Amino acid sequence: MKMTDYTRNIVQNTESLTTRTLIQGATVLSMDNDVGNLVNADILIEGSTIKAIGENLDANDAVIIDAAGMIAMPGMVDSHRHSWEGQLRRINPNATCLEDYSNATHFSFAKYYRPADNYIGNLLTALGCIDAGITTVIDNSHNSRTAEHSDAAVEALLDSGIRAIHASGAPVAGEWDKAHWPGNWQRLQEKYFTNNPDSLVSLGVMAQLEPELWAEARRLGLPIVTEFFGSLMADELEPLHQQGLLGPDNIFNHCTSLPDEGWRILREAGVRVNVCPRSDSHYGIEDGMFAMPAAQRHGISPGLSVDNETSYSTDMFMEMRVAFYLQRVMGMHQQKHCGSDHDHIQTTLPAAQLLKSATVDGAACAGLQDKIGSLTPGKQADLILINANDINLYPSGNAFGTVVHATERSNIDTVMIAGRIVKQKGQVLGVDSERLRAAIDESLEHLFAASGYQPDVFADVFLPLEQAN
């Protein structure tokens, strides 16, 4: 495997020179029941922290952001993203199953990733998240082929300015350095995080239902991310639960087709859950239906996740909309065919509830509910400003409806993470676009040549390049 260097010169993060910022005159969707939702309110930020929210706040020495006509809300949380695949965007738009997804990732290009490719994939994904108002991402990095690959992925997240959990995971196919696994977890923790408690990036791990790996993660105090498919894996939950091996440090992705008993176990154990409206339907995972309604019936409020960009877009707005329409269709179908005795079946996920899933519940999935997820005095200033005066949004007849059913990434005027502005006037700050595109192009040129892929921007299907091994 050829190891090539990467240069960390694409993003120049300029530190804020101000200690106090006052956002004035916004419509505030705080997602905090105590703070409430406010019209024409101010948000005072000191350093990285929200100091106060209310009307006519006095802060003479603060830098003023005029937010008249804007909607202020918490930054969104993507609870599950395979960030290393960033440069493979939409390479496989018509994939119909997980095997199709794997043919265009694990079974082909992933085998030829260099550290430089991990770096640019993670960096591109993180910058795309920021552009789309996603201020926190759980990076499911299941292509940690060597220690150098892991370093590159972490450094990309650090350089981007995003808040993230880097969950280091073993590759699925191809040759890789098995000797560094799972010892790489402790090495990463000591190199990047042990002496940096204020870092926006922290460490987690990816592991399937593997108690030995879970034990090592718990020795290090790291959250454990698992790709969990209910009908295939439900039978394994009871013995794990009886042994006390399930807990609040587990994060389960997908959770499709999980029987009621499985949901009972997850709730009792405190397992954190995220659901994937688009990927579960796009790839026909199990029954193709995302698991939010089932989770909520069992008292679990899951986060939302994009999963990957190899088939569709990066934005959480579309994730919320797909969730709304899937639930509407499935709810009406069940109500029609189950008869009047089942009129209680939920047919609608209200916009406010969906926005909670993308913010508050995502923060809880990441274990960061005390820091982010709502606009609350004392929490970190991770927030976005949406320009509701834009032609596609004005007039805003309902603030939640505007955000969930109409907003696009182009409507996001400002993004702030830990009090630092990372997107302003619609532009992600500090990014050298020419260097970014050049690095992406170089990565793709290498991956295509190494795998023998002949790009076809009009292809209906992605044909398998190699056998899985």
N, C-alpha and C positions, 0 to 999 in steps of 0.2 A: 504494500500500500504506500503510495507516494505521499510523503508529508510535505506540504508546502506552507509557507508562512502566510499570515494575514496581517494587514496593517490596520491598526485601530485609529484610523484618521477620517472616517466617514462622518461621524457625528462629533460636533464640538459643543459639549454641554457647558453653556455659560451660567455661572452661578448668579442667582438673583442678588442684586446689590441692596434690595430693600428688605426691611424686617417686618413691615406692616403694609398690608394691602386691604383696601376697602372696595368690595364689589357693591355697586350702588344700583338700586332701582330694579332688581330682577324679580321675576315670578319664581318663587322658590318651591321646588318639590323636595322637601328635606328627607323624606322617607323615614322620619323619626316622629313617632306619635306625640311626643312631648313638645317638640318644636312646631310641628304642624306644617301646613302649606300656606304660603304667604304671597300676597300680591304687593308689588312695589316695596320689596324689602332689601336690606343690606346684609352683607356677610363680611365680618372683620376677621382677617387672617394675620396672625403673628408668627413669623418664622414658618414652620411646617404645619401649624396647628390652627384650627378654627377657634377663634376667641369668642365671637358673639354673632348672633343672627337676630335681626329685628328691624324695625322701621326707624329711619332717621338716626342711625348710629353716628356718634361723634368720634372722629379720628382725624384730627387736623394734620397730623404728621404722616398719614398713610398715603401710599400711591393709590390713586383712584382709578378704578375700572368702571366705565359707564356701561351698565348692563340694562339700560332701558330697552324694552322690547325683547329681552332675552329671557330664556328659561334656564335657571340654575338648578342643577341636580347632581347627585353623587356620580363620580366616575363609575363606569360599569366594570364588572368582574367576569372574565372568561374563565370558567372553572376547569377547563380541560382543552389544551391546544397542543398539537404536535408541531412545535414551532420550527423544528429543524427543516421542515418541508417547505419553507417559505418560497424558495425559488421555483417550486414545482406548481405554482398556482394555476388552477384550471387546466392542467395537462390531461385530465381525465374526467371531463364534465358529464359524460353519459354513463359513468360507472353504475352498475346495478346491484353489486354485492361486495362484501368485504374482500373477496378474492380479487375482484377488479381493482379495488383500492390498493391491495398489497402488490399486485402486478406492477403498478406504477410507482411504488415506493420501496417497500421492504425487499421484494424479490428482484428488483432491478437497480435503480439508482442508489439506494441506500448502501449497497455493497461497496460503492466506489467513492463515498463521501470522504473527503479529507477534512482535517480540522478547519481549513478555510471555508469549506462548504457548510459545515455546521455553524460557523460564525455568521456567514452572510444569510443563511436561512433563518437563524434566530433573530438577527438584527432586523431583517426585512419584516418578519412577523411582528416583532415588538413595535416597530415604527408604524406599521399598518394598524396595530391595535390603538396606539395613541391617536392616530389620525381619525379613527372611528369612535373615539370616546371611551375606549376600554383602557382603564388605568392600572388594572391588575390582571395578571394572567398566571394560571398554573401551567407551567411548561412541561408537558409530558415528553421527555427526551429519550425515546426508546431507539436511539441510534448512537449510544455512547461506545463507540468501537474501540477507543483507546482513551487513556487519561488525557491526552492532548485534545481529543474531540470534546471531552467534557469541559475542559478549561475554555475552549473556544466558545462553547454554548453559553457558559456562565458569563464570560467577558462580553459577549454580545448583549446580553440582558443588562449588564452593568452599564455599558456604553450608551444604550438606548435611552435610559432615564425612566424606564417603566418600573412599576412595582411587580414583583414576580416571585413565584416559588419554582425553582428549577428541580424537577423530579427526574433524577438520573435513572435511565432504564437500559436494560440489555438489548442489543440488536436482535431482530427476529430471524434474520437469514444472513448467509455469507460468513466469511472469515472475520474474526475479531479477536482482540486480546482478552481471552477469558481469564488470564492470570490477574488482571486488574479488578476482577469482579468478585465480591462486592466491596473489596478493600478501598476502591476508588471513592466510596462515600465518605469515609473518614478523612481521606486525603483532601477531598474537596472542602469538607467542613473546616479543616484546619487551615487550608490555604486561603480561603476567601471569606469565611464567616465567623470563626471563633473570636477573632479580635476586632470584629466589625459589627457590633450589635445594632448599629443604626442603619445598616445597609438596607436599601429597598428590596434587595434580592435575598432570599433565604433558600435553604436546601430541603428537598424532599427526595423520595425514592419512588421508582416504579417497580412493582413486583406483583405477580399473580398470586394465587392462593398458595403461597410458599412460606410456611411457618418459619423455616430456618432463616430466610431472608428478612422476614418480618422481625424476627428476634434481633438481628443485627441492626435494623433500622431503629428499633426501640432502644437498643443500647445507646445509640447515638442521639436519641430524642427527635427523630425525623418522622414527618407524616408519610403515610404509605398510600400510594395511588395504584388502583387496580382497575383494569378493564373488565367489567363485570356484566355478563349476559345471563339473565335470570333463568330461562328455561334450561340452559346448558349447565349452569353452575349452582342452582338453588340447593341441590341435595348436599352440597358440601358445607352449607352454612351451619346446620345444626351441630355437627361435630366440632366445628371451629368455635361456635358459641359456647358449647358445653365445656370446652377446654379453656375458656376465657381468652381466646385469641382475637376476638373482634372487639374494637373499641373506638373511641372518638378520634383516634389518630389514623383510622382508615378512611380513605376517600374512594368511593366506588363511582366509576363512570358508567353511563348508560342505564343499567338496571332494567333493561327491557324484559317484558314477559315474566316478571317475578311473581310467583304465587303469593297469596296473602300471608302464609306462614313465614315466607322469606322476609316480607316487609315487617312482620312482627319482630323478627330477630334483629333486623337492622335498627329498628326503633329502640328496642331494649338495649342494644349494645352501643347506641349513640353514633353509629357509622354515618359519616357525611356523604351526601349523594349529590351528583349533578346529572342532568339529563340533556339530551342532544336532539332537539326537534328535527333539524335538517339532516344530520348524518344518519340517524336511525331510519328515517324514511327514504333518504337518497340511496343508501346502501342496502335497504331491505333487511335491516338487522332484526332477526327473529320475526315478530309480527309487524315490524315497520312502524310501530306507534311509540312515541316517546313516553316516558314513564311518569311525567309530572302528575297527571290526575290520580294514578295509583298511589304515588308517594303521598300526596296530600290527603287522600282518604285514610291513610295510616298515620297521620300526624307528623309527616316529614315534609319540610319545605326545601326542595332541592334548588341548587343553583342551575344556571344555564351555561351551556358551553358550545363553542363553534366546532371543536374537534380538529378540523384541518381545512386547508384551502385548496386541496388538489382538485376539487370538483365545484366549489362555489366560493362565495365572498367571505370577507373577514368580519362583517358587521353584526353586532348584537341586535340592531333594530330588526333585521330580517329574521333573526332567531325568534324574537318575540312574536313577530307576525305569523310565522309558520306555526308556532305553538298555538296561537289564537285560532287559526283556521283548522288545524288538525283536530283540536278539541271540539270546535264547533261541528265539524262534519261527523266525528266519531260519536259525540254526544247525541246529536240528532238521530243518527243511525240507531244507536242503542235505544233511545227513547221510542222511536217508531216501532222497532221490532220487539221490544220487551213489554209493550203495552202500558196502560194507564197506571198500573201498580208501580211503575218505575219512573214516574214524573220527576222524582228527586234527582235523577241523573244530571250531572252538571254539563251544560251545553256551552257555557261561555267561561273563558278565563278573562276577567276584566282587565283593562289596561293597567290600572294601578297595581293589581296583583302580579302581572307580568313584569312590570318595572321593578317591583320588589324582588322578584326572582333574579333579575339581572344585576341587582345592587346588593341589597341587604342579605339575601340568601346566598348569593355568590361569595360575599365576604365571609359568611359563616362556614361555607364549604371550604374556603381557604384557611379557616382558623384565625381570621383577621377581623372578626366582628367588633372587637373592642377598639380597632384602629380606623377602619374604613367602612364603607357601605351605606352610610347616611351622612347628611349634613348636620352634625351634632357638635356643639361647643365641647372642646377637649379632644375631639378626634382629629386625625390627619386631614389636611386640606387637599383631598383628592376629589376634584369636581370638574364639571364641564358646563360651558355656557352655550346654549343653542339659540341661534338668531331666528326668533319667531317672526321677524319682519321680512324674512326672505319670501320671495314670490310664491314658492311652493307650500309655505306654511301659514302665510297671513290670509285671513285673520285666524287666530287661534281660539276656536270656540270652546275647546277643552284642553287643558294643559297636558293631562295624561294621554289623551287621544292624539294630540299633536306629536308627542315624543314617540309613542309606541307605534302609531299607525301611519305616520307621515314623514318623520324626520329621516334624513339621509346624512351620511358622513360630511357632505359638503355644507350642511347647515350648522356644523359645530364650529363656532367661532374661536373658542378658547378651551384649552385643557390644562389643568393644573394637577401636579402630583407632588404631594408633600410640600405644598406651598410654592413650588417652582413652576412657572409657566413653561409648558413644553409645546403647546400649539397656540398660536395667536393670529387673529384676523384670518383664520382659515388655513394657516400654514404651519406644518410641524417645524419647529425651530432647530437651528444648528446642523441641519443635514446638508451635506454636499451631494446634491442629486447626481452630478456627473460621476463622482467616485462610486456612489451607490450603484448606479446602473452598470458601470464598468465591472464592478465586482460581481454583480449578479450575472452578467453576460459571460464573464470568465468562468464562473462556477458551472453554468449550464453547458458551456462549450466542453468543459472537462467531463461532466457527467454524461452528456450525450455520446461523446467519443468513446469513453471508457465502457459504456454499456452497449454500444452499437445501435443506439437509437437514432432514427432518421426523423427529425421533427416534421410534423404536418399540422399546420395551424387550422386545417379544415377537417381533420379526422373525426369520424363518428365514434370510433372506439379506439381504446389504447390496447394494442395487441401485446400479449405477453412477450417479454424479451428473453427470459431465462426461466428455468425451473426453480421452484423454491428449494433452497438448500442452505 
